[in-house]
Amino acid sequence: IDSFAGYSSHQKWEERGNKLKDKGWGIDYATIGSCIHDIFAVYRPDAADENHQAAVNIIGGYGLADKMVGHVDAILGSAKWLYDTLQSHFPQTDADVRRTEYPFQLTLESGQTVRGEMDLLWFYTDDKGQHCVLVDYKSYEGFDMNEHTKKYYPQLSAYAHALRQSGIDVTHALLY
């Protein structure tokens, strides 16, 4: 999606953590990114043993066991950091949920139909009602994070629009 009308703000965020670096894996970043994405998709807070086994299985399914299994703790630590950070900024109550790989379809005014899955919907409730933070996972190497965010802003805006059309109050759309 090259553009999406109706949403025009972009807030610069301080970049934290480390960018994905080539560790001599000898494979493309899309494959690594897909593998890590799948690990994040099944991640569940407070399920350390299950998360570890799922990560090892997913890495093996990609044929990357010899190259990535040593990085399982770092990958799961990254997922934990994301969930902890979301909880600290957008606290969930016991009634709130998270949705991963949330399917959607949206037809744009141009006639283009966008179909896919949203990576993570983080629902939270405050004194004004229930809200949603949309999180999209991206893997990249060597890009300025804010330029990368601007590149995907139309995609996130279209996702937010689809959710808002369904009556979901999207307060933030984040790349991770």
C-alpha positions as CSV (number, residue, x, y, z in Angstrom):
1,I,0.0,0.0,0.0
2,D,1.7,3.2,-1.2
3,S,-0.6,5.6,0.6
4,F,-3.7,5.6,2.7
5,A,-5.8,8.7,3.1
6,G,-7.0,9.9,6.5
7,Y,-4.0,9.2,8.7
8,S,-1.0,11.6,8.6
9,S,0.8,11.6,11.8
10,H,4.1,9.8,12.7
11,Q,5.7,10.1,16.0
12,K,9.4,9.4,16.3
13,W,10.3,6.8,18.9
14,E,13.6,6.3,20.5
15,E,15.2,3.3,19.0
16,R,16.0,0.6,21.6
17,G,17.7,-2.8,21.5
18,N,19.8,-4.1,18.7
19,K,19.1,-4.5,15.0
20,L,19.3,-8.0,13.6
21,K,22.9,-8.6,12.6
22,D,24.3,-11.2,10.3
23,K,25.7,-13.9,12.5
24,G,27.1,-15.9,9.6
25,W,23.8,-17.6,9.2
26,G,24.2,-17.5,5.4
27,I,20.5,-17.2,4.7
28,D,18.3,-14.3,3.8
29,Y,16.7,-12.0,6.4
30,A,13.2,-12.8,5.1
31,T,13.6,-16.4,6.2
32,I,15.0,-15.4,9.6
33,G,12.3,-12.8,10.0
34,S,9.5,-15.3,9.1
35,C,11.0,-17.8,11.6
36,I,11.1,-15.2,14.4
37,H,7.6,-13.9,13.4
38,D,6.2,-17.4,13.9
39,I,7.9,-17.7,17.3
40,F,6.3,-14.4,18.3
41,A,2.9,-15.6,17.0
42,V,2.8,-18.5,19.4
43,Y,4.5,-16.7,22.4
44,R,2.5,-16.7,25.6
45,P,3.5,-14.8,28.7
46,D,4.1,-17.0,31.8
47,A,4.6,-20.1,29.6
48,A,8.4,-20.3,29.5
49,D,8.8,-24.0,29.0
50,E,6.1,-24.1,26.3
51,N,7.5,-21.0,24.6
52,H,11.0,-22.6,24.5
53,Q,9.8,-25.9,23.0
54,A,7.7,-24.1,20.4
55,A,10.6,-21.9,19.4
56,V,12.9,-24.9,19.0
57,N,10.3,-26.7,17.0
58,I,9.7,-23.6,14.7
59,I,13.4,-23.1,14.2
60,G,13.7,-26.8,13.3
61,G,10.8,-26.5,10.9
62,Y,12.6,-23.8,9.0
63,G,15.7,-26.0,8.8
64,L,17.7,-23.5,10.9
65,A,18.4,-25.5,14.0
66,D,22.2,-25.5,13.5
67,K,22.1,-21.7,13.0
68,M,19.5,-20.3,15.3
69,V,18.8,-22.6,18.3
70,G,21.5,-20.8,20.3
71,H,19.4,-17.7,19.9
72,V,16.2,-19.0,21.4
73,D,16.6,-17.2,24.7
74,A,17.3,-13.9,23.0
75,I,14.3,-14.2,20.7
76,L,12.0,-15.1,23.6
77,G,13.5,-12.4,25.7
78,S,12.6,-9.9,22.9
79,A,9.0,-11.2,22.9
80,K,8.9,-10.9,26.7
81,W,10.3,-7.3,26.6
82,L,7.5,-6.4,24.1
83,Y,4.7,-7.8,26.2
84,D,6.2,-6.3,29.4
85,T,6.5,-2.9,27.7
86,L,2.9,-3.1,26.3
87,Q,1.7,-4.0,29.8
88,S,3.5,-1.1,31.4
89,H,2.1,1.4,28.9
90,F,-1.3,-0.1,28.2
91,P,-2.2,-2.2,31.3
92,Q,-4.5,-5.1,30.6
93,T,-7.2,-6.2,33.0
94,D,-8.2,-9.8,33.5
95,A,-11.0,-9.3,31.0
96,D,-8.7,-7.9,28.3
97,V,-7.4,-10.2,25.6
98,R,-4.6,-10.4,23.0
99,R,-5.1,-11.6,19.5
100,T,-2.3,-12.9,17.3
101,E,-2.5,-13.5,13.6
102,Y,-5.9,-11.7,13.5
103,P,-7.5,-12.2,10.0
104,F,-9.0,-9.3,8.2
105,Q,-10.1,-8.1,4.8
106,L,-10.5,-4.4,3.7
107,T,-11.5,-3.0,0.3
108,L,-9.9,0.4,-0.3
109,E,-11.6,3.2,-2.2
110,S,-9.2,2.4,-5.1
111,G,-10.9,-1.0,-5.4
112,Q,-7.8,-2.8,-4.0
113,T,-8.6,-5.5,-1.5
114,V,-6.2,-6.0,1.3
115,R,-6.3,-9.4,3.0
116,G,-4.1,-10.8,5.7
117,E,-3.4,-11.3,9.3
118,M,-2.5,-8.6,11.8
119,D,0.4,-9.8,14.0
120,L,-0.7,-8.7,17.4
121,L,-3.8,-6.8,18.8
122,W,-3.3,-5.8,22.4
123,F,-6.6,-4.9,24.0
124,Y,-6.7,-2.8,27.2
125,T,-9.3,-1.1,29.2
126,D,-9.1,2.3,31.0
127,D,-11.7,4.7,32.4
128,K,-12.8,5.6,28.8
129,G,-13.5,2.1,27.7
130,Q,-11.7,-0.7,25.7
131,H,-8.9,0.2,23.3
132,C,-6.5,-1.6,21.0
133,V,-2.8,-1.3,20.2
134,L,-1.9,-2.7,16.8
135,V,1.6,-4.2,16.6
136,D,3.2,-5.3,13.4
137,Y,6.4,-7.3,13.4
138,K,9.1,-6.5,10.9
139,S,12.7,-7.7,10.4
140,Y,15.2,-5.5,8.7
141,E,18.9,-4.8,8.6
142,G,20.6,-1.5,8.4
143,F,17.6,0.8,8.0
144,D,17.0,4.0,10.0
145,M,14.1,2.9,12.2
146,N,12.0,6.1,11.6
147,E,12.4,5.8,7.8
148,H,11.4,2.2,8.1
149,T,8.3,3.2,10.2
150,K,7.3,5.8,7.6
151,K,7.6,3.2,4.9
152,Y,5.1,0.9,6.6
153,Y,2.8,3.7,8.0
154,P,0.3,3.3,5.2
155,Q,0.0,-0.4,5.9
156,L,-0.5,0.2,9.6
157,S,-3.0,2.9,8.8
158,A,-5.0,0.6,6.6
159,Y,-5.0,-2.1,9.3
160,A,-6.2,0.5,11.9
161,H,-8.9,1.7,9.5
162,A,-10.2,-1.9,9.1
163,L,-10.3,-2.4,12.9
164,R,-12.0,1.0,13.4
165,Q,-14.7,0.1,10.8
166,S,-15.4,-2.9,13.0
167,G,-15.9,-0.7,16.0
168,I,-12.5,-1.2,17.6
169,D,-10.8,1.9,19.1
170,V,-7.2,1.7,17.9
171,T,-5.1,4.1,19.9
172,H,-1.6,3.2,18.6
173,A,0.0,1.3,15.8
174,L,3.5,0.1,16.4
175,L,6.3,-1.6,14.5
176,Y,8.4,-4.1,16.5
